[in-house]
Amino acid sequence: MNTALWIVTGLLTAVYLFSGLGKLFVPREKMAAMADAARWVLDFKPGILKAIGALEILGAVGLILPAVLDIAPILVPLAATGLALIMTGAAIMRIRRGETKAALGDAGYLALAAFVAIGRFALEPFTG
């Protein structure tokens, strides 16, 4: 179980780090032009997108760093819970926009973040 949790944590860290950096440094018009699934960014102000990106980066760092440094490892499931909440909002937004396929992808990331949160809170916590 511990190995599965680490694999999923590494995957989520890479995804949220990449996504968060994109939201911070790529203009929203350019993001919207990259793919049809990214048109949602035009519904938000640039400041909100930067805040979402910063939260994703903090969540990604919170998934790995506390466990690796063994400093406040309780932050790992808390970061996973925060990312699950972000993905809940993302899935709701996609459903409201009628983007069902994208909502399913967001729900997949939500499930992975919930798996890490539950796994690190109850199944395989870092502290006894």
VOVEX-109276 format. One record per atom (N, C-alpha, C): x, y, z. Coordinates in steps of 0.001 Angstrom, whole numbers, padded with zeros to 6 digits, always signed. Each point is the difference from the previous one (the first is absolute). Layout:
N
XYZ;...
***
This chain:
128
+000825-001193+000000;-000825+001193+000000;+000870+001259+000000;+001073-000047+000789;+000892+001152+000073;+000591+000321-001371;+000377-001024-000757;+000569+000211-001331;-001026+000627-000933;-001216-000489+000041;-001064+000564-000839;-000254+001469+000355;+000000+000293+001279;-000205+001388+000426;+001135+000895-000496;+001234-000475+000062;+001127+000796-000488;-000067+000204-001512;-000399-001024-000738;-000109+000132-001461;-001062+001030-000360;-001161-000103+000610;-001082+000950-000282;+000399+001398+000447;+000679+000108+001135;+000458+001303+000487;+000982+000634-000977;+000918-000799-000528;+000954+000523-000983;-000685+000460-001265;-000969-000776-000470;-000766+000381-001191;-000753+001303+000224;-000696+000088+001121;-000752+001223+000297;+000924+001202+000156;+001146-000200+000622;+000944+001101+000168;+000439+000545-001357;+000339-000890-000921;+000426+000439-001330;-001120+000730-000724;-001201-000536+000060;-001142+000603-000707;-000305+001390+000554;-000094+000103+001326;-000371+001289+000587;+001125+001024-000089;+001221-000435+000051;+001120+000928-000166;-000008+000580-001413;-000141-000853-000989;-000048+000442-001394;-001213+000903-000240;-001145-000418+000479;-001226+000779-000195;+000076+001355+000700;+000490-000007+001230;+000096+001250+000757;+000966+000983-000626;+001150-000496-000470;+000961+000889-000660;-000587+000581-001281;-000769-000811-000718;-000661+000497-001212;-000963+001128+000308;-000761-000163+001064;-000977+001038+000362;+000693+001275+000471;+001183-000140+000579;+000716+001176+000482;+000700+000772-001113;+000539-000715-000985;+000889+000662-000951;-000503+000077-001438;-001048-000733-000345;-000529+000052-001369;-001232+000894-000002;-000040+001007-000878;-001191+000865-000068;-001248-000823-000316;-001126+000401+000584;-001215-000802-000151;-000467-000098-001441;+000224+001026-000811;-000406-000061-001406;+000798-001078-000744;+001288-000100+000336;+000838-001019-000625;-000416-001396+000477;-000340-000131+001287;-000466-001292+000517;-001291-000422-000687;-000907+000944-000180;-001291-000309-000628;+000181-000426-001446;+001012+000543-000670;+000244-000335-001405;+000675-001363-000156;+000595-000521+001075;+000729-001269-000089;-000916-001193-000244;-001176-000008+000620;-000917-001140-000135;-001414+000446+000330;-000967-000704-000569;-001399+000315+000300;-000312-000237+001474;+000654-000986+000612;-000248-000319+001403;+000505+001099+000934;+000805+000917-000514;+000541+001079+000831;-000754+001306-000171;-001121-000012-000694;-000765+001231-000220;-000603+000545+001297;-000064-000818+001008;-000572+000428+001268;+000772+001156+000615;+001282+000134-000323;+000809+001053+000621;-000516+001393-000335;-000714+000135-001106;-000543+001309-000381;-001140+000435+000911;-000561-000944+000771;-001078+000328+000931;+000521+000612+001299;+001317-000014+000196;+000596+000475+001243;+000949+001167-000262;+000101+000878+000987;+000952+001104-000088;+001418-000548+000168;+000993+000693-000562;+001385-000479+000123;+000452-000200+001450;-000440+000851+000899;+000382-000137+001409;-000524-001283+000623;-001213-000371-000362;-000573-001247+000519;+000781-001199-000535;+000361+000044-001285;+000787-001097-000578;+001352-000127+000691;+000623+001124+000303;+001285-000032+000697;-000164-000570+001412;-001101+000334+000660;-000260-000552+001333;-000205-001509-000064;-000748-000467-000990;-000203-001443-000171;+001346-000668-000273;+000810+000604-000867;+001316-000550-000295;+000886-000062+001235;-000021+001058+000802;+000813+000013+001225;-000468-001082+000973;-001315-000183+000117;-000517-001048+000880;+000395-001390-000493;-000005-000187-001322;+000410-001300-000554;+001485-000264+000276;+000833+001021-000136;+001423-000168+000280;+000225-000290+001483;-000688+000734+000870;+000128-000261+001439;-000476-001405+000347;-001085-000434-000642;-000490-001357+000227;+001004-001041-000453;+000618+000228-001162;+000997-000943-000522;+001197-000092+000934;+000461+001134+000478;+001127+000012+000938;-000405-000678+001310;-001227+000249+000437;-000495-000590+001244;-000199-001503-000069;-000132-000543-001197;-000135-001445-000144;+001316-000736+000242;+001113+000645-000320;+001295-000678+000034;+000912+000493+001129;+000188+001295+000074;+001037+000554+000868;-000124-000370+001477;-001173+000099+000623;-000070-000365+001426;+000394-001452+000274;-000367-000895-000903;+000340-001412+000204;+001491-000248-000214;+000559+000613-001034;+001415-000206-000303;+000891+000584+001098;-000360+001182+000487;+000800+000651+001042;-000360-000474+001403;-001089-000768+000121;-000510-000478+001288;-000259+001160+000957;-000533+001081-000552;-000390+001163+000792;-001506+000192-000196;-000768-000200+001026;-001456+000138-000029;-000636-000826-001117;+000200-001324+000000;-000549-000831-001067;-001524-000016-000054;-000672+000525+001012;-001461+000105-000034;-000441+000936-001125;+000920+000825-000483;-000333+000913-001093;-000256-000729-001315;+000508-001218-000150;-000194-000750-001244;-001486-000293-000231;-000718-000635+000939;-001423-000230-000256;-000814+001290-000027;+000455+001022+000707;-000701+001283-000058;+000150+000636-001385;+001196-000096-000579;+000209+000516-001357;-000841-000790-001000;-000061-001312+000164;-000816-000829-000892;-001474+000366+000130;-000448+000283+001202;-001386+000420+000209;-000267+001335-000683;+000935+000924+000115;-000149+001295-000673;-000067-000148-001507;+000845-000864-000566;-000037-000228-001447;-001299-000691-000413;-000507-000879+000850;-001288-000636-000288;-001115+001050-000034;+000066+000969+000888;-000997+001077-000002;+000110+000859-001262;+001224+000276-000425;+000196+000748-001241;-000608-000760-001176;+000238-001312-000045;-000522-000795-001108;-001511-000163+000078;-000572+000052+001184;-001458-000003+000125;-000570+001240-000663;+000599+001140+000284;-000429+001238-000648;+000199-000040-001502;+001105-000584-000439;+000268-000104-001439;-001037-000878-000685;-000336-001138+000615;-000988-000897-000595;-001377+000665-000067;-000375+000705+001049;-001286+000702-000001;-000026+001055-001104;+001087+000749-000131;+000075+001027-001044;-000119-000625-001387;+000672-001130-000221;-000062-000676-001311;-001412-000510-000284;-000657-000546+000996;-001376-000486-000198;-000913+001161-000353;+000139+001114+000675;-000826+001185-000299;+000244+000516-001414;+001226-000156-000492;+000331+000439-001356;-000378-001036-001049;-000457-001177+000427;-000375-001051-000932;+001183-000777-000550;+001131+000050+000665;+001214-000691-000433;+000121-001316+000770;-000811-000983-000401;-000099-001250+000741;+001302-000784+000009;+000664-000111-001151;+001247-000767-000057;+001073+000619+000893;+000112+001313-000031;+000984+000672+000849;-000366-000156+001473;-001297-000004+000305;-000442-000196+001381;+000393-001387+000501;-000051-000990-000881;+000422-001341+000389;+001499-000039+000308;+000792+000724-000771;+001433+000089+000291;+000252+000662+001340;-000707+001081+000266;+000130+000677+001289;-000426-000920+001144;-001068-000770-000233;-000464-000945+001023;+001052-001089+000246;+000734-000361-001043;+001087-000973+000172;+001096+000543+000898;+000391+001250-000218;+001006+000618+000872;-000545+000173+001415;-001283+000302+000110;-000648+000087+001311;+000105-001342+000725;-000274-001092-000709;+000075-001333+000611;+001429-000327+000447;+000981+000357-000817;+001397-000260+000378;+000408+000811+001234;-000410+001262+000041;+000321+000833+001163;-000708-000528+001253;-001240-000449-000151;-000724-000580+001134;+000667-001290+000462;+000501-000800-000942;+000719-001229+000343;+001225+000319+000863;+000752+001020-000384;+001184+000381+000781;-000421+000538+001362;-001036+000822+000036;-000449+000569+001274;-000453-001102+000958;-000848-000887-000466;-000488-001086+000854;+001136-000949+000361;+000843-000283-000984;+001120-000895+000259;+000948+000527+001051;+000296+001288-000063;+000956+000572+000961;-000651+000388+001323;-001305+000233+000029;-000680+000250+001256;-000223-001304+000772;-000437-001060-000697;-000477-001190+000715;+000764-001287-000328;+000265-000275-001271;+000520-001309-000374;+001498-000151+000248;+000791+000970-000450;+001460-000034+000147;+000531+001360+000440;-000362+000447+001197;+000509+001308+000439;+001511-000045+000229;+000633+001149-000090;+001446+000070+000205;+000366-000163+001481;-000898+000400+000879;+000276-000119+001430;-000924-001046+000601;+000497-000732+000950;-000728-001118+000585;-001135+000408+000845;
***
